[in-house]
């Protein structure tokens, strides 16, 4: 309502971030935009994220390096952190996850590929990598290569 009431007084761009697809009802409620752009996460990133599980090191390593050709290691790291957080969450307290049922089902499949201790160890090492990267003590690509070799073999 505020945007519609003040659209003539504001000379600005509006950027809406949403984790899923924005409903058309919301888009239609906004003033008519000059353009609408949608930025979907490339399929290659999802292929890499979905390949990240114990016993799949070779495939995960290959997809990681293929994806690095077009995406930053930092973005892949952030996506991987999100996936591991959600995997742990569905493993420990799935009733509190507010995701669609299809997403929870997919996360349960992923979670079943990890033992509790393996998942906890990977998450702990990801936190250590994050700290080392932010303090310039490590290279992110090398750190992820090592993580894949160490935990997904």
C-alpha positions as protocol buffer text, in pm:
chain_id: "A"
residue {
  index: 1
  type: UNK
  ca { x: 0 y: 0 z: 0 }
}
residue {
  index: 2
  type: UNK
  ca { x: 279 y: 240 z: 94 }
}
residue {
  index: 3
  type: UNK
  ca { x: 458 y: 191 z: -237 }
}
residue {
  index: 4
  type: UNK
  ca { x: 139 y: 251 z: -435 }
}
residue {
  index: 5
  type: UNK
  ca { x: 49 y: 558 z: -229 }
}
residue {
  index: 6
  type: UNK
  ca { x: 395 y: 713 z: -272 }
}
residue {
  index: 7
  type: UNK
  ca { x: 500 y: 598 z: -618 }
}
residue {
  index: 8
  type: UNK
  ca { x: 475 y: 947 z: -772 }
}
residue {
  index: 9
  type: UNK
  ca { x: 708 y: 1098 z: -509 }
}
residue {
  index: 10
  type: UNK
  ca { x: 978 y: 830 z: -526 }
}
residue {
  index: 11
  type: UNK
  ca { x: 1240 y: 804 z: -797 }
}
residue {
  index: 12
  type: UNK
  ca { x: 1400 y: 470 z: -715 }
}
residue {
  index: 13
  type: UNK
  ca { x: 1440 y: 109 z: -814 }
}
residue {
  index: 14
  type: UNK
  ca { x: 1267 y: -160 z: -614 }
}
residue {
  index: 15
  type: UNK
  ca { x: 1443 y: -489 z: -566 }
}
residue {
  index: 16
  type: UNK
  ca { x: 1248 y: -773 z: -409 }
}
residue {
  index: 17
  type: UNK
  ca { x: 1439 y: -1074 z: -281 }
}
residue {
  index: 18
  type: UNK
  ca { x: 1238 y: -1388 z: -229 }
}
residue {
  index: 19
  type: UNK
  ca { x: 1364 y: -1742 z: -178 }
}
residue {
  index: 20
  type: UNK
  ca { x: 1092 y: -1889 z: -395 }
}
residue {
  index: 21
  type: UNK
  ca { x: 877 y: -1777 z: -681 }
}
residue {
  index: 22
  type: UNK
  ca { x: 684 y: -1459 z: -605 }
}
residue {
  index: 23
  type: UNK
  ca { x: 311 y: -1497 z: -650 }
}
residue {
  index: 24
  type: UNK
  ca { x: 160 y: -1302 z: -937 }
}
residue {
  index: 25
  type: UNK
  ca { x: -88 y: -1150 z: -691 }
}
residue {
  index: 26
  type: UNK
  ca { x: 196 y: -962 z: -522 }
}
residue {
  index: 27
  type: UNK
  ca { x: 352 y: -850 z: -850 }
}
residue {
  index: 28
  type: UNK
  ca { x: 15 y: -720 z: -975 }
}
residue {
  index: 29
  type: UNK
  ca { x: -40 y: -530 z: -648 }
}
residue {
  index: 30
  type: UNK
  ca { x: 273 y: -322 z: -714 }
}
residue {
  index: 31
  type: UNK
  ca { x: 280 y: -20 z: -946 }
}
residue {
  index: 32
  type: UNK
  ca { x: 337 y: -119 z: -1309 }
}
residue {
  index: 33
  type: UNK
  ca { x: 713 y: -170 z: -1337 }
}
residue {
  index: 34
  type: UNK
  ca { x: 930 y: -69 z: -1628 }
}
residue {
  index: 35
  type: UNK
  ca { x: 1078 y: -417 z: -1616 }
}
residue {
  index: 36
  type: UNK
  ca { x: 1065 y: -734 z: -1413 }
}
residue {
  index: 37
  type: UNK
  ca { x: 1369 y: -955 z: -1398 }
}
residue {
  index: 38
  type: UNK
  ca { x: 1400 y: -1296 z: -1243 }
}
residue {
  index: 39
  type: UNK
  ca { x: 1734 y: -1442 z: -1146 }
}
residue {
  index: 40
  type: UNK
  ca { x: 1713 y: -1817 z: -1107 }
}
residue {
  index: 41
  type: UNK
  ca { x: 1996 y: -2016 z: -960 }
}
residue {
  index: 42
  type: UNK
  ca { x: 2160 y: -2212 z: -1243 }
}
residue {
  index: 43
  type: UNK
  ca { x: 2090 y: -2585 z: -1258 }
}
residue {
  index: 44
  type: UNK
  ca { x: 2463 y: -2662 z: -1239 }
}
residue {
  index: 45
  type: UNK
  ca { x: 2474 y: -2518 z: -886 }
}
residue {
  index: 46
  type: UNK
  ca { x: 2187 y: -2743 z: -777 }
}
residue {
  index: 47
  type: UNK
  ca { x: 2364 y: -3039 z: -939 }
}
residue {
  index: 48
  type: UNK
  ca { x: 2671 y: -2968 z: -729 }
}
residue {
  index: 49
  type: UNK
  ca { x: 2473 y: -2912 z: -409 }
}
residue {
  index: 50
  type: UNK
  ca { x: 2275 y: -3233 z: -464 }
}
residue {
  index: 51
  type: UNK
  ca { x: 2597 y: -3428 z: -528 }
}
residue {
  index: 52
  type: UNK
  ca { x: 2745 y: -3331 z: -191 }
}
residue {
  index: 53
  type: UNK
  ca { x: 2706 y: -3645 z: 22 }
}
residue {
  index: 54
  type: UNK
  ca { x: 2933 y: -3921 z: 159 }
}
residue {
  index: 55
  type: UNK
  ca { x: 3044 y: -4176 z: -99 }
}
residue {
  index: 56
  type: UNK
  ca { x: 3016 y: -3928 z: -386 }
}
residue {
  index: 57
  type: UNK
  ca { x: 3348 y: -3743 z: -367 }
}
residue {
  index: 58
  type: UNK
  ca { x: 3451 y: -3794 z: -729 }
}
residue {
  index: 59
  type: UNK
  ca { x: 3124 y: -3659 z: -871 }
}
residue {
  index: 60
  type: UNK
  ca { x: 3102 y: -3374 z: -618 }
}
residue {
  index: 61
  type: UNK
  ca { x: 3461 y: -3269 z: -695 }
}
residue {
  index: 62
  type: UNK
  ca { x: 3396 y: -3276 z: -1071 }
}
residue {
  index: 63
  type: UNK
  ca { x: 3072 y: -3075 z: -1041 }
}
residue {
  index: 64
  type: UNK
  ca { x: 3234 y: -2830 z: -799 }
}
residue {
  index: 65
  type: UNK
  ca { x: 3507 y: -2744 z: -1048 }
}
residue {
  index: 66
  type: UNK
  ca { x: 3268 y: -2730 z: -1343 }
}
residue {
  index: 67
  type: UNK
  ca { x: 3044 y: -2491 z: -1151 }
}
residue {
  index: 68
  type: UNK
  ca { x: 3343 y: -2276 z: -1051 }
}
residue {
  index: 69
  type: UNK
  ca { x: 3388 y: -2185 z: -1417 }
}
residue {
  index: 70
  type: UNK
  ca { x: 3076 y: -1965 z: -1398 }
}
residue {
  index: 71
  type: UNK
  ca { x: 3015 y: -1907 z: -1028 }
}
residue {
  index: 72
  type: UNK
  ca { x: 3222 y: -1780 z: -738 }
}
residue {
  index: 73
  type: UNK
  ca { x: 3350 y: -2018 z: -474 }
}
residue {
  index: 74
  type: UNK
  ca { x: 3194 y: -1788 z: -213 }
}
residue {
  index: 75
  type: UNK
  ca { x: 2847 y: -1826 z: -362 }
}
residue {
  index: 76
  type: UNK
  ca { x: 2884 y: -2205 z: -383 }
}
residue {
  index: 77
  type: UNK
  ca { x: 3005 y: -2211 z: -23 }
}
residue {
  index: 78
  type: UNK
  ca { x: 2702 y: -2010 z: 92 }
}
residue {
  index: 79
  type: UNK
  ca { x: 2463 y: -2238 z: -97 }
}
residue {
  index: 80
  type: UNK
  ca { x: 2634 y: -2545 z: 47 }
}
residue {
  index: 81
  type: UNK
  ca { x: 2616 y: -2404 z: 400 }
}
residue {
  index: 82
  type: UNK
  ca { x: 2242 y: -2346 z: 353 }
}
residue {
  index: 83
  type: UNK
  ca { x: 2192 y: -2701 z: 226 }
}
residue {
  index: 84
  type: UNK
  ca { x: 2388 y: -2857 z: 513 }
}
residue {
  index: 85
  type: UNK
  ca { x: 2200 y: -2645 z: 769 }
}
residue {
  index: 86
  type: UNK
  ca { x: 1868 y: -2758 z: 624 }
}
residue {
  index: 87
  type: UNK
  ca { x: 1987 y: -3120 z: 606 }
}
residue {
  index: 88
  type: UNK
  ca { x: 2085 y: -3109 z: 973 }
}
residue {
  index: 89
  type: UNK
  ca { x: 1758 y: -2941 z: 1064 }
}
residue {
  index: 90
  type: UNK
  ca { x: 1546 y: -3203 z: 889 }
}
residue {
  index: 91
  type: UNK
  ca { x: 1751 y: -3473 z: 1060 }
}
residue {
  index: 92
  type: UNK
  ca { x: 1711 y: -3328 z: 1409 }
}
residue {
  index: 93
  type: UNK
  ca { x: 1379 y: -3137 z: 1420 }
}
residue {
  index: 94
  type: UNK
  ca { x: 1183 y: -3165 z: 1093 }
}
residue {
  index: 95
  type: UNK
  ca { x: 853 y: -3055 z: 1249 }
}
residue {
  index: 96
  type: UNK
  ca { x: 984 y: -2699 z: 1285 }
}
residue {
  index: 97
  type: UNK
  ca { x: 1090 y: -2664 z: 921 }
}
residue {
  index: 98
  type: UNK
  ca { x: 858 y: -2431 z: 734 }
}
residue {
  index: 99
  type: UNK
  ca { x: 928 y: -2560 z: 384 }
}
residue {
  index: 100
  type: UNK
  ca { x: 692 y: -2715 z: 133 }
}
residue {
  index: 101
  type: UNK
  ca { x: 646 y: -3090 z: 177 }
}
residue {
  index: 102
  type: UNK
  ca { x: 838 y: -3166 z: -146 }
}
residue {
  index: 103
  type: UNK
  ca { x: 1143 y: -2978 z: -11 }
}
residue {
  index: 104
  type: UNK
  ca { x: 1130 y: -3157 z: 324 }
}
residue {
  index: 105
  type: UNK
  ca { x: 1101 y: -3494 z: 145 }
}
residue {
  index: 106
  type: UNK
  ca { x: 1406 y: -3411 z: -67 }
}
residue {
  index: 107
  type: UNK
  ca { x: 1601 y: -3301 z: 241 }
}
residue {
  index: 108
  type: UNK
  ca { x: 1509 y: -3625 z: 420 }
}
residue {
  index: 109
  type: UNK
  ca { x: 1656 y: -3824 z: 131 }
}
residue {
  index: 110
  type: UNK
  ca { x: 1975 y: -3620 z: 154 }
}
residue {
  index: 111
  type: UNK
  ca { x: 1985 y: -3650 z: 534 }
}
residue {
  index: 112
  type: UNK
  ca { x: 1955 y: -4028 z: 515 }
}
residue {
  index: 113
  type: UNK
  ca { x: 2294 y: -4035 z: 336 }
}
residue {
  index: 114
  type: UNK
  ca { x: 2471 y: -3892 z: 643 }
}
residue {
  index: 115
  type: UNK
  ca { x: 2532 y: -4031 z: 988 }
}
residue {
  index: 116
  type: UNK
  ca { x: 2465 y: -3774 z: 1260 }
}
residue {
  index: 117
  type: UNK
  ca { x: 2834 y: -3750 z: 1349 }
}
residue {
  index: 118
  type: UNK
  ca { x: 2944 y: -3717 z: 984 }
}
residue {
  index: 119
  type: UNK
  ca { x: 2701 y: -3430 z: 924 }
}
residue {
  index: 120
  type: UNK
  ca { x: 2804 y: -3257 z: 1247 }
}
residue {
  index: 121
  type: UNK
  ca { x: 3174 y: -3293 z: 1156 }
}
residue {
  index: 122
  type: UNK
  ca { x: 3120 y: -3145 z: 809 }
}
residue {
  index: 123
  type: UNK
  ca { x: 2922 y: -2852 z: 951 }
}
residue {
  index: 124
  type: UNK
  ca { x: 3191 y: -2790 z: 1213 }
}
residue {
  index: 125
  type: UNK
  ca { x: 3462 y: -2796 z: 947 }
}
residue {
  index: 126
  type: UNK
  ca { x: 3258 y: -2561 z: 726 }
}
residue {
  index: 127
  type: UNK
  ca { x: 3246 y: -2316 z: 1020 }
}
residue {
  index: 128
  type: UNK
  ca { x: 3624 y: -2344 z: 1056 }
}
residue {
  index: 129
  type: UNK
  ca { x: 3670 y: -2285 z: 683 }
}
residue {
  index: 130
  type: UNK
  ca { x: 3445 y: -1979 z: 703 }
}
residue {
  index: 131
  type: UNK
  ca { x: 3653 y: -1834 z: 985 }
}
residue {
  index: 132
  type: UNK
  ca { x: 3983 y: -1905 z: 806 }
}
residue {
  index: 133
  type: UNK
  ca { x: 3859 y: -1750 z: 483 }
}
residue {
  index: 134
  type: UNK
  ca { x: 3738 y: -1437 z: 658 }
}
residue {
  index: 135
  type: UNK
  ca { x: 4074 y: -1398 z: 833 }
}
residue {
  index: 136
  type: UNK
  ca { x: 4277 y: -1467 z: 515 }
}
residue {
  index: 137
  type: UNK
  ca { x: 4426 y: -1787 z: 655 }
}
residue {
  index: 138
  type: UNK
  ca { x: 4307 y: -2019 z: 377 }
}
residue {
  index: 139
  type: UNK
  ca { x: 4196 y: -2040 z: 15 }
}
residue {
  index: 140
  type: UNK
  ca { x: 3828 y: -2124 z: -22 }
}
residue {
  index: 141
  type: UNK
  ca { x: 3856 y: -2344 z: -332 }
}
residue {
  index: 142
  type: UNK
  ca { x: 4141 y: -2547 z: -182 }
}
residue {
  index: 143
  type: UNK
  ca { x: 3954 y: -2575 z: 148 }
}
residue {
  index: 144
  type: UNK
  ca { x: 3642 y: -2709 z: -25 }
}
residue {
  index: 145
  type: UNK
  ca { x: 3853 y: -2950 z: -233 }
}
residue {
  index: 146
  type: UNK
  ca { x: 4002 y: -3085 z: 88 }
}
residue {
  index: 147
  type: UNK
  ca { x: 3660 y: -3102 z: 258 }
}
residue {
  index: 148
  type: UNK
  ca { x: 3522 y: -3305 z: -34 }
}
residue {
  index: 149
  type: UNK
  ca { x: 3818 y: -3543 z: -29 }
}
residue {
  index: 150
  type: UNK
  ca { x: 3811 y: -3582 z: 349 }
}
residue {
  index: 151
  type: UNK
  ca { x: 3439 y: -3621 z: 414 }
}
residue {
  index: 152
  type: UNK
  ca { x: 3276 y: -3746 z: 95 }
}
residue {
  index: 153
  type: UNK
  ca { x: 3514 y: -4029 z: 6 }
}
